[in-house]
Amino acid sequence: MIEVLQQTFETAAQSLRGGSTLFVSTALDTWTTDQPEIFAHDVQINDTAYRRLDPDFYAWLRSRMFTAKRAVLAGQLAPETFDGLRDSFNRIHKWAMVHLGEATLEEALRTLHAKDYRPPAAERWDRHGAPPAAGNSSTHPQALAIVDAIREQAIALGWKHERLYAVGKPQSPLRGLASYLNSGDRIGEITREAIEIMLPSGVRQHFYNPEVEQPWIRRTVSRQDVSANCDRVYDARDRR
């Protein structure tokens, strides 16, 4: 599975207290990291896409808040729903004022054309729908060939054979790397912690090793609206 580590996230208020970089979804969910260099500009967790908060994304989010306000006045959005969104945005605004600066934010608000901005969008997670059938190595021969080519290097770095080749039911944490490869995919960087998958579209995914600690994972109190078992993460290149 492209991320079998079980990780949890802080409440929105707690999340914004620490971390040098803030990632935000279009629904105003957030998480932070002190190691931004290991993440792409867009990061997907399960079915939610997050973007590293920058002035343009802040300006776009603020424009959406104005749209939400107009929806409330038109009777198209419940006031209590808007209140929740406003509370979340206010926390993001406070973080942005401290880390991005008021002048930078004002310039983005002045120059951004919201209708032309491309926000982060989640990509379809499971490209196979089902893993190769057990004992049927011919199901995805190209995938097996890709894994065969990097097997010795991966095992030398501490990867177990089953993490490379194991099959299992959809959503099972037992699925191995080969279950997620298609013809045309390539393998990028291989480390003890993760194996990079380079898709033909240019998107880069990471298959994480559940047998080792991942230094960027913070284990904290779970949010209600984010699964406590966020078992799939991939990094996506900036596609703006």
N, C-alpha and C positions, 0 to 999 in steps of 0.2 A: 504494500500500500504506500502511496506517495508520501504519507506521513503517518506512521503508526504510533508516534509518541502521543501520549495523552497529555494534553495541556489545558490549562484553565486561564481565565482572564479576570482581571479586576473589575470592580464596578466602575462606571464611567468617571465618577469623581476621583476614586483612588487611582485610576489609570493615568490621569493627567498630572498627578503629583510628582511623578518621576519619569525618567527617560528623556534622552536628548532629542528624540525624533518621535513625532506623533503620526500614526496612520489612522485614516478616517474612511468610513464607508459612506455611500450616498444616503444611508439611513441614519447617519450620525453615530454609528457604533465606533468605538475607538480602542486602540491599544498603543503602547509605547515600547521603545527599545533603546538601550544604551549602545547597541552595536549596529547602527544603520548601514554600515559598509557591507554587511553580508546580505542585505535585502535589496531587491530591485525597487523601482519606483512604485510599481503596483504589486500587491501581494494578495493572493486569494486564499481564504480559509473556508473550507467546505464550499458552500454556495455563495459566499459573500466576498466581494472584491473590495480591497482597501487601497487607498493611495496615500503616499507620503504627503503630509500637509505642506503645501507651498502657497505663496500668495495668490496665484491664479485659482487653485482649488478652493481656497478660503473664499475668494470673491464669488465663485460659482455657488458654493454652499449658501452664502449669504443671499444671493439672488433667489435661491430656492426657498429660503425662509420668507422672503417677500411674497413669493408665489403662494406659499402655504397660508400666509396671513390673508391674502385676497380670497383664498378658498374658504377660510373661516367666515369672512364677511359675506360671502355668497351662499353660505349654508352648505357648502360641499365638504367641509372638514369639521369634525367635532372640536370644540374649543379645548377639551381636555387632551385630545391628541396633539393639538398645536402646542399646548403648554409643555408637554413632554419633550417635543422637538425643540422648543425654545430653551428649555433647561439644558438640554444636551449641547445645543449650539453655543450657549453662553459659556459653558465650560471650555469648548473648543476656542471660542473667541479670546478668553483669558489666556489660554496657552499661546495662541498666535501673537497676541500683543507682547508677551514676554520674549518669545523665541524668534519671531519674524520682524517685529517692530511696527509701530503705528504708521510711520511714513510709508513703508513698503506696502502695507495692506491698503492704505488709501490710494496709492498709485495703481495697485491691481484693480481696486474697485472702480477706478476712473477709466481704465483702459480695456478691461476685459469685456468681450462680447459673449455674453452667457449662452446665446443660442448657438454659437459656433464651438463652444467648449465641449470636449469629449470626456465625460467623467469615467471613472473606472467601471468596468463591466465584467461580471463573472463569466468565465468560460465553462463549457460543459465539462463536468468532472470525469466521469468514467467513459472513456472513448471506446471501450470494448463491450460494455454491457454485461459481459460475463467473462471469467478467466478461461484459459485453455482447459479442456477437460482433462481430468487426472489420467495419466498414462497415455495421453494422445499428444505426443511431442510434435506432430505434424500440423497442429492447429495454427500455430504462429511460428513457422520455421525461421522467418526472418528475425523475429524477436529472440529466439533461442540462439541464433547465430551472433546477434549483437552481444548477448550476455556471454556467450562462449569466448568472444574476443577479449573481454575484460575480466574474465573469471579469476585468473591467476593473480592479477594485480589487486583485485578487490579482496580476495581471500588473504593475500599477504598483508593487507591493511586492517584485517580483523573482521571482514564480512563472513557470515556463515553461508554455506551452500544453499540452505533452504530459503534464505532471504533473497537469493538471486533467482531461484528456479521454482519455488513452491507455488502450488495452485490452491485454490479455495473458492468458496462461494463469493458472490459479489458482496462488497462491504466487509469482507472478512479481513482481519489484521494479519492473517496467515499468507495472504497473497504475496508473491515475490515480484522482483523487478520485471521479469519476463512477461508477467501478466499485463503490464501496462505499456508495452512497447509495440509500435506499429512499424511496418516497413516505411522507410524514409526517416525514421527517428535516428538520432546519433547520440553517442555518449560523450559528454564533455569532461569536466573535471571529476576526478574520483578521489575522495578522501575517506578517512575512517568514519566520518560523521554522515556523509551524504554522497550520492552519485547524481550528477547533473544529466538531465535528459534534454536534448535539443530537438524540438519539433520542427518539421518542415516550415511551419508558419513563422518561425522565429521565436516563438515562446519557449522559455526555459523553465523546466520543472525540476524539482529535486526529490529524489527518493531517499528518505532519511533512515538511518540505521537505528532500530529500536534497542539494540544491544549496548549502545553507548550513550553517555550523557550529551545533551545538546546545550552548549553554554548560553545560547540566546533565549532559551525557554524559561519563563518566570512562572513558578507554580504558586498561584495565589487563589483568592476566593473567586468562585465562578460567577459569571453574569447569568441572569435568567434567560436572556435572549440570545446567548451564545452557548452552544453545547459544551458540557464539561468534558466531553470526549472529542475534542477537535482533532480528528485523526487524519485529516488530509490538508496539506498545505503545499502550494506551489508558488514559486516566484514567477512573475511575468515581466517581461521587458516593458519599458515605457512605451505605450502604444498611442500616446496622444498625437 
